[in-house]
């Protein structure tokens, strides 16, 4: 069984405070200081060349870059990276990734800027949205009673959300339903990139015996990333989109939505769920 590595709390740079006025429906307004999740740019360079700027919540930046490059097929394993350097800059954080000489890189297939709510929307063409790879064939099976408690376990450990109310979470669960780890970010796709980046650094990819739980809805790009990491079961507290369902069906992923403590919906490959 994989040992859990759950963050003890948010990193200091992920939270700032702001003066606010709290206004109730009835009664007197109150001026106070409120914690807010940070959204800040991270410039990604590859072999010294600026490729994209990601808007993210600071913390676990190296994992974010690892997961992003893996999802984009820039790297196929952590060994494709020689080094990650952080050059000094006044107004922006930078990570410069040095690839091995055998890893050919032709540039990112997206514009320079990517905001925190944008996963695939920066792609330059419809052809670049196509997903390539084998259909996930897995004997992985789960009892339905194991699944319903998972959102509560994830929520209990969403420390940054508890303080700010302003971030998404992606959690990785074992076949026994134990929370292995989670990552939080203002961008839902960033949270998943951080999670996959952590798994890469731990040598756990492919994740073909794990459950992915997302704190919000499930869109196309999140299923894309799950396919790349070979995750057989993707569950979400919210709803999936039509394209997410179609992609999960096509690539053999069991997709669950509206996962609550007493029910859930299964949108594809329900044979993995034991009733």
FENNOR-V679686 format. One record per residue. N is the residue number from 1. PHI is phi in whole degrees, 0 to 359 (NA if undefined). Layout:
N_PHI, N_PHI
//
This chain:
1_NA, 2_290, 3_287, 4_290, 5_221, 6_271, 7_304, 8_289, 9_181, 10_293, 11_289, 12_304, 13_286, 14_273, 15_229, 16_233, 17_250, 18_224, 19_283, 20_228, 21_241, 22_274, 23_243, 24_279, 25_297, 26_224, 27_115, 28_264, 29_294, 30_223, 31_276, 32_204, 33_259, 34_235, 35_283, 36_228, 37_292, 38_278, 39_239, 40_213, 41_281, 42_231, 43_274, 44_258, 45_247, 46_236, 47_54, 48_88, 49_259, 50_294, 51_245, 52_200, 53_243, 54_255, 55_271, 56_213, 57_272, 58_304, 59_121, 60_59, 61_296, 62_296, 63_295, 64_303, 65_295, 66_303, 67_296, 68_296, 69_294, 70_292, 71_297, 72_273, 73_64, 74_287, 75_235, 76_249, 77_199, 78_294, 79_291, 80_285, 81_253, 82_278, 83_200, 84_239, 85_248, 86_238, 87_297, 88_286, 89_210, 90_286, 91_249, 92_207, 93_278, 94_228, 95_237, 96_251, 97_265, 98_259, 99_271, 100_295, 101_294, 102_276, 103_268, 104_282, 105_227, 106_252, 107_106, 108_285, 109_268, 110_199, 111_296, 112_294, 113_255, 114_224, 115_274, 116_288, 117_261, 118_249, 119_260, 120_260, 121_291, 122_272, 123_296, 124_274, 125_211, 126_295, 127_299, 128_287, 129_275, 130_295, 131_257, 132_242, 133_148, 134_286, 135_294, 136_282, 137_255, 138_217, 139_272, 140_301, 141_229, 142_225, 143_275, 144_299, 145_291, 146_285, 147_282, 148_300, 149_284, 150_297, 151_302, 152_295, 153_291, 154_294, 155_301, 156_300, 157_254, 158_277, 159_292, 160_292, 161_295, 162_299, 163_276, 164_242, 165_68, 166_235, 167_224, 168_264, 169_225, 170_232, 171_241, 172_251, 173_243, 174_283, 175_299, 176_274, 177_91, 178_275, 179_286, 180_279, 181_195, 182_212, 183_224, 184_235, 185_193, 186_296, 187_256, 188_295, 189_287, 190_297, 191_301, 192_288, 193_300, 194_298, 195_295, 196_293, 197_299, 198_299, 199_298, 200_299, 201_293, 202_267, 203_72, 204_263, 205_279, 206_284, 207_266, 208_277, 209_228, 210_229, 211_247, 212_258, 213_241, 214_250, 215_280, 216_230, 217_274, 218_242, 219_248, 220_308, 221_292, 222_288, 223_292, 224_307, 225_293, 226_296, 227_298, 228_300, 229_268, 230_61, 231_271, 232_281, 233_231, 234_243, 235_242, 236_215, 237_289, 238_259, 239_262, 240_270, 241_271, 242_299, 243_292, 244_298, 245_296, 246_298, 247_291, 248_298, 249_298, 250_295, 251_255, 252_81, 253_261, 254_279, 255_249, 256_243, 257_228, 258_52, 259_289, 260_236, 261_284, 262_224, 263_191, 264_199, 265_253, 266_249, 267_256, 268_201, 269_52, 270_290, 271_297, 272_283, 273_261, 274_274, 275_268
//
